[in-house]
Amino acid sequence: MNVLHINEFDQLGGAATAMWRLHAGLRRLGVNSRIMAARVSGGGAEVCRLPPWRWRDYQLARLGRRLRFPDVFITSTLDLARDPVFQAADVIHLHNLHHGYFNYLALPKLLRGKRAFLTLHDMWAVTGHCTYSADCARWKAGCGRCPYPEAYPAMRFDTSALEWRLKRRALAERVAGVFVLSRWMEAVAKESFLSHLPVYCIPSGLDAEVYRPYDKADCRRLLGIPNDQFVLMFAAMNVNDPRKGGDLLTAALERLAIERRRRLTLLVLGDALPAGCATLGCQIALAGRVMNDHLKARVYSAADVFVSPAREEAFGLVLQEAMACGVPCISFRVGGMPDLVREGETGLTVTPENVAELAAALVSVMDNADERATMGRQARRLVVTEYDIQSQARQSLAAYEGRAEPSAPSPSVCPSPMRT
């Protein structure tokens, strides 16, 4: 079987990381899996670029950016029909299609004769424009009169009703099934215009032999962190993206007594520090953007606890990576994160955007070393038993081949928070 994954990036970002791991797992099963991306970092012969823009695409892109409606003006997407790699594919697996690199209106023509699947890494494919709808439920019935036009990707004019109809027309008839990574995204898919399609809840897996606990003292020495410090870790590709909640983490840390902050090191995996954290009085360790999985696992292993204060999250890939390294986690009860952070078992969960509860959870973890160690062991065990990369690949292959049963309705789903 020939499988082709399509995404904006081949390796950069959460969606690309999840896609790459699935691709690697499929290749281990003997599937001829390849990746086609607009922005390629590497990958050798198994990765290729999407067709380059035509000259008129650059002119149309200006119009699209002015209207903040960029995707539908890209004409080069139609060139995929003549691409040998695309032609040879039996299965087309679509990942994140937003960010102005791919024209989803080309899909009805491109997918003729193909078996196509869509992974919902966020909500964009089923809304009138946004990647996360927060407390708005208008995407269930057609959008329009959008309460959050500035939410990413922002609209200059309210085209949400039109875009919702265009997406339904492009996706609903040509996609054979929908992949989701969490129970929350499963509920989203089943309440959207894709509800008539089979929905497969197949969480992203990872290689637990790569992401595993390393000696904490050695990892701290590598990062220049003293062993007597309590290490709290936070990670995001863009740490100051409001959706990632860096401001909420800073506000929670401000509530801690100064004595606690002085014996705390904030370890940040990303290119910058969350705004305001430099004045907290704690030590700061900026690891930067780490692409190598083996090195990243050592960064996680230096931490005592990992915190994800995200306001919106479809799954929580960084939580999964931290847990595989034996690190307990704290998160809000938002989106797909409670699938991973199970209260009192693999970590602690708190009410969305409740800074006081987040601070209290931090104090609890700092003061209970035995409980922290137990949750870390259980976190590792959960990832090993439920998030194996080869299990994900086998389930995905079964879905491609029509052998998999769609997911049953989930008994409970965590609500999305209010947008601030």
C-alpha positions in Angstrom: 0.0 0.0 0.0 1.2 3.5 -0.9 0.3 6.2 1.7 0.9 9.9 1.2 0.7 12.3 4.2 0.1 16.0 3.4 0.9 18.7 5.9 2.4 22.2 6.0 5.6 21.1 7.7 7.4 17.7 7.6 8.8 17.9 11.1 8.2 21.3 12.8 5.2 21.6 15.2 2.9 19.2 17.0 0.9 18.1 14.0 4.0 17.4 12.0 5.6 15.5 14.9 2.5 13.3 15.2 2.4 12.8 11.5 6.1 11.9 11.3 5.7 9.3 14.1 2.8 7.6 12.4 4.7 7.7 9.1 7.7 6.0 10.7 5.5 3.4 12.4 3.8 2.6 9.1 7.1 2.1 7.3 8.1 -0.4 10.0 5.0 -2.3 9.1 6.2 -2.4 5.4 3.8 0.3 4.2 5.3 2.6 1.5 4.5 5.8 3.5 5.7 9.1 2.2 5.3 12.8 3.3 4.5 15.8 1.1 4.9 19.2 2.8 5.1 22.8 1.9 8.1 23.4 4.2 10.6 20.6 4.4 13.3 20.3 7.0 14.8 17.0 5.9 13.7 13.3 5.8 15.5 12.1 2.6 13.7 10.4 -0.2 10.6 9.7 1.8 9.8 13.4 2.0 9.0 15.7 -1.0 7.7 19.2 -1.5 4.2 20.2 -2.6 4.1 21.7 -6.1 5.6 25.2 -6.1 3.3 28.2 -6.4 2.4 29.5 -9.8 3.3 33.1 -10.6 -0.3 34.2 -10.2 -0.5 32.6 -6.7 1.8 35.3 -5.4 -0.5 38.0 -6.7 -3.6 36.2 -5.4 -1.9 35.6 -2.0 -1.8 39.3 -1.5 -5.6 39.5 -2.0 -6.0 36.5 0.3 -3.9 38.1 3.1 -5.8 41.3 2.8 -9.1 39.5 3.2 -7.6 37.1 5.7 -9.1 34.3 3.7 -5.9 32.9 2.1 -6.4 29.2 1.4 -8.9 29.4 -1.5 -6.7 31.5 -3.7 -3.9 29.0 -4.2 -4.1 27.5 -7.7 -0.9 25.4 -7.5 -2.6 22.8 -5.3 -4.3 21.5 -8.5 -0.9 20.6 -9.9 -0.9 17.7 -7.4 -3.0 15.7 -9.9 0.0 15.5 -12.2 2.6 14.7 -9.5 3.9 11.2 -9.8 4.1 10.7 -6.0 0.5 11.8 -5.5 -0.7 9.7 -8.5 1.0 6.6 -7.1 -0.7 6.9 -3.6 -3.5 4.6 -2.8 -4.3 6.5 0.5 -4.1 10.3 1.0 -3.8 11.2 4.6 -4.5 14.9 5.2 -3.2 16.6 8.3 -3.2 20.4 9.1 -4.4 22.1 5.9 -4.6 25.7 7.2 -2.0 28.5 7.2 -2.3 29.5 3.6 -0.3 26.8 1.8 -3.1 24.4 0.5 -6.3 25.1 -1.3 -8.9 22.7 0.2 -11.3 23.6 -2.7 -9.1 21.4 -4.9 -9.9 18.3 -2.9 -13.1 17.1 -4.7 -11.1 16.9 -7.9 -7.8 15.6 -6.4 -9.4 12.8 -4.4 -11.3 11.1 -7.1 -10.2 7.5 -7.2 -8.3 7.9 -3.9 -9.1 6.7 -0.4 -8.6 9.8 1.8 -8.5 10.3 5.5 -8.3 13.5 7.6 -6.7 13.9 11.0 -8.2 16.7 13.1 -5.1 18.0 14.9 -7.3 21.0 15.8 -10.9 22.2 14.9 -10.1 24.3 11.8 -11.4 21.8 9.3 -14.9 21.9 10.8 -15.2 25.6 11.7 -15.8 28.7 9.7 -12.2 29.9 10.3 -10.8 29.3 13.8 -8.6 26.5 15.0 -10.3 26.4 18.4 -13.9 27.6 19.0 -13.6 28.2 22.8 -17.2 28.5 24.1 -18.7 29.1 20.7 -20.8 26.3 19.3 -21.8 28.0 16.0 -19.6 25.6 14.0 -22.1 22.8 14.7 -24.8 24.5 12.6 -23.0 26.7 10.0 -21.1 29.5 11.7 -21.8 33.1 10.7 -21.9 36.1 13.1 -18.6 35.0 14.5 -18.0 36.2 18.0 -14.2 35.8 17.7 -13.2 37.1 14.3 -9.6 37.8 15.5 -9.0 34.3 16.7 -6.3 32.5 14.7 -6.5 32.5 11.7 -8.1 36.0 11.9 -10.8 37.3 9.5 -10.9 40.8 8.2 -14.6 40.3 7.2 -16.9 37.7 8.7 -16.7 35.0 6.0 -17.2 32.2 8.5 -20.6 31.0 7.2 -19.2 30.9 3.6 -16.0 29.1 4.6 -18.0 26.6 6.7 -20.1 25.7 3.6 -17.0 25.5 1.4 -15.2 23.2 3.8 -18.3 20.9 4.1 -18.5 20.7 0.3 -14.8 20.0 -0.1 -14.4 17.4 2.7 -17.7 15.7 3.5 -18.1 13.8 0.3 -14.5 12.8 -0.5 -13.1 11.8 2.9 -13.5 8.2 3.8 -12.8 8.6 7.5 -11.7 11.0 10.2 -8.8 10.3 12.6 -8.8 12.0 16.1 -6.2 11.9 18.9 -8.5 12.3 21.9 -12.0 11.8 23.2 -12.6 15.5 23.1 -11.7 15.7 19.4 -13.8 12.6 18.8 -16.9 14.4 20.2 -16.1 17.4 18.0 -15.9 15.3 14.9 -19.2 13.6 15.8 -21.0 16.9 16.2 -19.6 18.4 13.0 -20.6 18.2 9.4 -18.3 15.1 9.2 -20.5 13.2 11.6 -21.7 10.8 8.9 -18.1 9.6 8.4 -16.4 6.8 10.4 -14.4 8.4 13.3 -11.4 6.6 14.5 -10.0 7.7 17.9 -6.4 6.6 17.5 -4.1 8.6 19.8 -0.7 9.6 18.7 2.0 7.2 19.8 5.7 7.6 20.5 8.8 5.4 20.8 9.0 4.7 24.5 12.6 3.4 24.0 13.7 6.9 23.0 11.4 8.8 25.4 12.4 7.2 28.7 13.6 8.3 32.1 17.3 9.2 32.2 19.4 9.8 35.3 18.1 13.1 36.6 21.4 14.3 38.0 23.2 13.7 34.7 20.5 15.5 32.8 20.6 18.5 35.2 24.4 18.6 34.8 23.9 18.8 31.1 21.6 21.8 31.5 23.6 23.5 34.2 20.8 23.1 36.8 21.8 22.4 40.5 20.5 19.2 42.0 19.0 20.8 45.0 16.5 22.8 42.8 12.9 21.8 42.2 12.6 21.9 38.4 9.3 22.8 36.8 9.1 22.4 33.1 7.0 24.2 30.4 7.2 23.7 26.6 5.7 25.3 23.5 7.0 26.2 20.0 5.7 29.7 20.7 5.7 30.2 24.5 3.9 33.5 24.2 1.0 32.2 22.2 -2.0 33.0 24.4 -3.4 29.5 23.7 -0.4 27.9 25.4 -1.1 29.8 28.7 2.3 31.1 29.5 0.7 34.1 31.2 -1.4 31.8 33.4 1.8 29.9 34.5 3.5 33.1 35.4 0.5 34.3 37.3 0.4 31.0 39.2 4.1 31.2 40.1 3.6 34.7 41.4 1.2 33.3 44.0 3.9 31.1 45.5 5.9 32.3 48.5 9.2 33.9 47.5 11.0 31.2 49.5 9.5 28.5 47.2 10.4 30.5 44.1 14.0 30.8 45.1 14.4 27.0 45.2 12.6 26.5 42.0 14.0 26.4 38.5 11.7 27.1 35.5 12.9 24.9 32.6 11.5 26.1 29.3 11.7 24.1 26.1 11.2 26.7 23.4 12.8 29.7 21.8 11.9 32.3 24.4 10.7 32.8 28.0 7.1 33.4 28.9 6.5 37.1 29.4 7.0 38.2 33.0 8.8 35.2 34.3 12.2 36.9 34.5 11.0 38.9 37.6 9.6 35.9 39.5 12.8 35.4 41.6 13.2 31.8 40.5 16.1 30.4 38.4 15.5 30.1 34.7 16.9 27.5 32.3 16.1 28.0 28.6 16.7 24.9 26.6 15.8 26.4 23.3 14.1 24.5 20.5 15.3 20.9 20.6 14.6 18.8 17.5 16.6 15.6 18.4 14.3 13.2 20.3 17.1 11.6 22.3 18.3 15.0 23.6 14.7 16.2 24.2 14.1 13.1 26.4 17.1 14.2 28.5 15.6 17.7 28.9 12.3 16.2 30.1 14.2 13.8 32.5 15.7 16.8 34.3 12.2 18.0 35.5 10.4 17.2 38.7 7.0 18.1 37.2 5.8 19.2 33.7 3.1 21.9 33.5 0.8 22.6 30.6 -1.3 25.7 31.3 -2.9 25.6 27.8 -6.3 27.2 27.3 -7.0 25.0 24.3 -5.4 21.7 23.4 -6.5 18.9 21.1 -4.2 16.2 22.6 -1.0 17.4 24.4 2.0 15.9 22.7 4.5 17.5 25.1 2.5 16.0 28.1 2.9 12.6 26.5 6.6 13.0 25.9 7.1 14.2 29.5 5.1 11.3 30.9 7.2 8.8 28.9 10.2 10.2 30.7 8.6 9.5 34.1 7.6 13.0 34.8 4.2 13.7 36.4 2.1 16.5 34.8 -0.2 19.3 35.8 -2.8 20.6 33.3 -6.1 22.3 33.0 -9.1 20.0 32.4 -9.3 21.2 28.8 -9.6 19.5 25.5 -7.7 16.2 25.1 -5.3 16.7 28.0 -7.3 14.7 30.6 -6.9 11.6 28.5 -3.2 11.8 29.5 -3.2 13.6 32.8 -5.4 11.4 35.0 -6.2 13.0 38.3 -4.1 11.6 41.1 -2.7 8.9 38.9 -0.4 10.4 36.3 -0.6 14.0 37.6 -3.1 16.7 38.7 -5.7 18.5 36.7 -7.3 21.9 37.6 -10.2 24.0 36.6 -9.5 25.8 33.3 -7.8 29.2 33.8 -8.0 29.0 37.6 -4.6 30.4 38.6 -5.2 29.8 42.3 -5.9 26.1 41.7 -2.8 25.8 39.5 -0.6 27.4 42.2 -2.1 25.0 44.8 -1.4 22.0 42.6 2.2 23.2 42.2 2.6 23.5 46.0 1.1 20.0 46.4 3.6 18.4 44.0 6.5 20.3 45.5 5.7 19.1 49.0 5.0 15.5 48.3 8.1 13.8 46.9 6.7 10.2 47.3 3.5 11.0 45.6 5.3 12.8 42.8 7.5 9.7 42.3 4.5 7.4 42.2 2.7 9.6 39.7 5.8 9.7 37.5 6.1 5.9 37.4 2.4 5.6 36.6 2.7 8.2 33.9 5.5 6.2 32.3 3.5 3.0 32.6 0.4 4.6 30.9 2.4 5.8 27.9 4.1 2.4 27.5 0.8 0.5 27.7 -1.6 2.8 25.8 0.4 4.9 23.5 2.7 2.5 21.7 3.6 3.8 18.2 3.3 0.4 16.5 -0.2 0.0 17.9 -1.1 3.3 16.4 0.3 2.3 13.1 -1.5 -1.0 13.0 -4.8 0.6 13.9 -4.3 3.3 11.2 -3.5 0.7 8.6 -6.6 -1.3 9.5 -8.6 1.9 9.0 -7.0 2.5 5.6 -7.9 -1.0 4.6 -11.4 -0.8 5.9 -10.9 -3.4 8.6 -11.2 -1.1 11.6 -14.4 -0.4 13.6 -15.2 3.3 14.1 -15.0 4.5 17.7 -18.0 4.2 19.9 -19.5 7.4 21.4 -17.4 8.7 24.4 -19.2 8.7 27.8 -17.9 12.1 28.8 -16.0 15.0 27.2 -14.3 18.0 28.8 -15.7 21.4 27.8 -13.7 24.0 26.1 -12.9 27.1 28.1 -14.1 30.7 27.5 -11.9 32.7 25.2 -10.1 35.6 26.9 
